[in-house]
Amino acid sequence: MNMITFMIALSLALSIALTALNFWLAQMTPDSEKLSPYECGFDPLGSARLPFSIRFFLVAILFLLFDLEIALLLPLPWATQLQAPTITLTWTSILILLLTFGLVYEWIQGGLEWAE
């Protein structure tokens, strides 16, 4: 038996064994909470016009902002290998400082506090 056939047989046997183990050990007693639709912590059978806190949107915007920052900083190790990496490092430092100052300002203003 060559190596490829052995690896395919091993991975197939392991997959079948893990799937059988999952079906054997899984708890099949769902309760009412698990069967109800997930509605972000709100009662799915209540009124649809409940007030929604704007702070959830603030957290989402902050996440997207810092996620975008990471996406912009990913090519930085390759940019330092250019002939003039000082311009790239300067713009990177400006971006990080701007975002840090914005986060500190938001923190000082109390925008990140959940309780009033």
C-alpha positions in Angstrom: 0.0 0.0 0.0 1.6 3.3 -1.0 1.6 6.4 1.2 -1.2 8.3 -0.5 -3.6 5.4 -0.2 -2.6 5.0 3.5 -3.2 8.7 4.2 -6.6 8.7 2.5 -7.7 5.5 4.4 -6.5 7.0 7.7 -8.3 10.3 7.2 -11.5 8.5 6.1 -11.3 6.2 9.1 -10.6 9.1 11.5 -13.5 11.2 10.0 -16.0 8.3 10.3 -14.8 7.6 13.9 -15.2 11.2 15.0 -18.6 11.5 13.4 -19.8 8.3 15.1 -18.4 9.5 18.4 -20.3 12.8 18.0 -23.6 11.1 17.3 -23.0 8.7 20.2 -22.0 11.4 22.8 -24.4 14.2 21.7 -27.2 15.1 24.1 -30.5 14.8 22.3 -32.6 16.6 24.9 -33.2 20.1 23.6 -35.0 22.5 26.0 -37.3 25.4 25.2 -34.4 27.9 25.3 -32.5 26.0 22.7 -35.5 25.6 20.4 -36.5 29.3 20.5 -35.1 31.6 17.8 -32.1 33.7 18.7 -33.0 37.4 18.8 -30.0 39.1 20.2 -31.1 38.8 23.8 -34.6 40.2 23.2 -37.8 38.3 23.7 -38.8 37.0 20.2 -42.5 37.0 21.1 -42.5 40.5 22.6 -43.0 43.9 20.9 -40.7 44.7 17.9 -40.6 48.4 18.9 -38.4 48.1 22.0 -35.7 50.8 22.3 -32.4 49.7 21.1 -29.2 51.1 22.7 -27.0 53.1 20.3 -24.0 51.8 22.2 -24.2 48.5 20.2 -23.7 50.5 17.0 -20.7 52.3 18.6 -19.0 49.0 19.5 -19.7 47.7 15.9 -18.2 50.9 14.4 -15.2 50.7 16.6 -14.7 47.1 15.7 -14.9 47.9 11.9 -12.5 50.8 12.4 -9.8 48.8 14.1 -10.4 45.8 11.7 -9.8 48.2 8.8 -6.6 49.4 10.6 -5.3 45.9 10.7 -6.1 45.4 7.1 -4.2 48.6 6.2 -1.2 47.6 8.4 -0.9 44.0 7.0 1.4 45.0 4.0 3.7 47.0 6.3 6.5 44.3 6.6 6.9 44.3 2.8 6.7 48.1 2.6 9.7 48.4 4.9 11.8 46.7 2.2 11.3 49.5 -0.3 14.0 52.0 -1.2 12.4 54.7 1.0 10.6 53.1 3.8 10.5 56.3 5.9 7.5 57.6 4.1 5.6 54.4 4.7 6.5 54.3 8.3 5.6 58.0 8.7 2.1 57.4 7.3 1.7 54.2 9.4 2.7 56.2 12.6 0.2 58.9 11.7 -2.6 56.4 11.2 -1.9 54.6 14.5 -1.6 57.9 16.4 -4.9 59.2 14.8 -6.8 56.1 15.8 -5.2 56.1 19.3 -6.1 59.7 19.9 -9.7 59.0 18.7 -10.0 56.1 21.0 -8.6 58.0 24.0 -11.0 60.9 23.2 -14.0 58.5 23.0 -12.9 56.9 26.3 -12.5 60.3 28.1 -15.9 61.5 26.8 -17.5 58.3 28.3 -18.6 56.9 25.0 -17.4 53.4 25.9 -19.3 53.2 29.3 -22.3 51.0 29.3 -23.9 52.3 32.4 -24.8 56.0 32.8 
